[in-house]
């Protein structure tokens, strides 16, 4: 069976004010495609332009020559989904982001971009052959649609991310790995939460346009390392007693990576609660410095809680193995392509 993934080079910059140093980190499609070729004949087309602007301004869905004619196309880009729909091409859509919500947060004054993105989301979800969603929250959102749907969360490379117990230190170590754009702006509340906790050290790994502002207002026990090479990320995660996250997202890639390193997770209540359970995988909090601070202190003082969360997260990571998830991915694409 022949499948063709269609993407565009500047997609990340279209929906987020993404820092150039961070887009080097592999995304979901990279993890999937490397393994999908074990099950399907997969080719890739990458459009070398901004599809959002081109479709809207030129209105020509045949502007881009596609050299292959597969059984089905695959994309996780709502603008590409519109392009495929206008061409009458069958496609499976991998709904990996809350696209329009992200655009509204990153570009609050660009109403045209928001509404166009929302329109593309609707086209992608209603006119695809099949819909892959990354979380239980999205599954509920699209339950009314009459299209085949499969929940496949973001996974983890278990050969790269492995558990190493943190070394003995005088401090309680927290680590965050992620971007620093408006979508991740609640990182400010974590930094505020550790102020005055002299025996707590918080290491922030990542980059983005908000870094300068967040770093300048953070207490002295917060260290900003910037974007590190991806191969070094597991090493830094394994220095942590607890790992932190700050986005109400249903399946961040970093979640599985934290789990594979056996780290308890402190993150926001909401969309991720379909996958992580409060008190079993970590602590889920409301988005305030006070809530983050109390969760940090609870984790610090309760070793048995940390050990239970660590054990549970190592088990969860086995279910999030990309090798397991991509087999499900391939089976679903085959099913949808035959419809």
Residue, then its C-alpha position, 0 to 999 in steps of 0.5 A: x500500500x502506497x502512502x504519501x505524507x505531505x508537509x511544509x517547511x514553515x508549518x511550525x512558524x505558521x502556528x507558533x512564534x517558534x524559536x529557530x533553535x528549537x525546531x531542530x527537535x524531532x516532531x511526531x511525524x519524524x518518530x512515526x515515519x521512521x517506523x511506518x516504513x516497516x509496514x507501508x510504502x511511504x513517500x514524503x512531499x515537503x512544500x517549500x513555501x507557506x501553504x497558509x498564505x499561498x492557498x489563501x492568496x492564489x486559490x490554486x490547489x494544483x499549484x503544487x505538483x505531487x509526483x506520486x499518486x498514492x492510495x492515500x495521503x497523510x498529513x498533520x497540517x490543517x492547511x495541507x488538508x484543505x489543499x488535499x480536499x480541494x484537489x479531491x485527494x483521499x487523506x488521513x488526518x493526524x490531529x496533533x495540535x489544538x491548532x486554532x487555539x494555539x494560533x489565537x494564543x500566539x497571534x492574538x491580533x490576527x483574527x484572519x489567521x485564527x478563523x482560516x485555521x479554524x476553517x481548515x480544522x473543520x475541513x480536515x476533520x470532516x472530509x478525511x478518510x480517517x482521523x487520528x487524534x492524540x488524546x482522549x480529550x480530542x476523541x470526545x471533541x470529535x465523537x459526533x463526526x461520522x468518520x473512522x477515528x483512532x486515539x494514538x498519543x505521542x510516544x517515546x523512543x525507549x532506546x534513547x530515553x531510559x531511567x537513571x536514578x538522580x545522583x545524591x545532591x543537597x538540593x531537590x531538583x526540578x527540570x522543565x524541557x520545552x519551548x518558551x512561546x506564548x503557548x508555554x507562558x505558564x512557565x512563569x508561574x513555575x518560576x515564581x513558585x520556587x522563589x524562596x525555596x532555597x533547597x529547590x533548584x529548577x533547570x529550564x531547558x529550551x528556547x523561544x521568544x519569551x525566554x529573555x522576559x521569563x529569565x529576567x524575572x526569575x529567582x536565582x534558583x532557576x537556571x536557563x540552559x537554552x536549547x541543548x542537543x536532543x541527544x543530551x535531553x535524557x541526561x538532563x531529565x535524569x538529573x531531576x527528582x521531578x519533571x515539570x510541564x506547563x501546558x494544558x495539552x492532551x499528549x505532549x511529546x515530552x510526557x512520554x520522555x519524562x515517563x521513560x526516565x521514571x520521573x514524577x510529573x507536575x503539570x496542569x489539570x485538564x486535557x492530560x488527565x485522560x493519560x496521567x492520574x493525579x497522585x499516581x503519575x504525578x500531581x495535577x494543579x491549577x495554573x497558579x504559582x501557589x498551586x505549583x509551589x504546594x505540589x513541589x513541596x508535597x513531592x519534595x516531602x513525600x518520597x513514597x509518592x515520588x517512588x509510586x509515580x516513578x514506578x507507574x510512569x515507567x510502566x506507562x512508558x512501555x505503552x507509549x513506545x513508538x514501536x507499539x503505537x506506529x503499528x496501530x498507526x499503520x493498521x488504521x491507515x490501511x483500514x481507512x485507505x480501503x474505504 
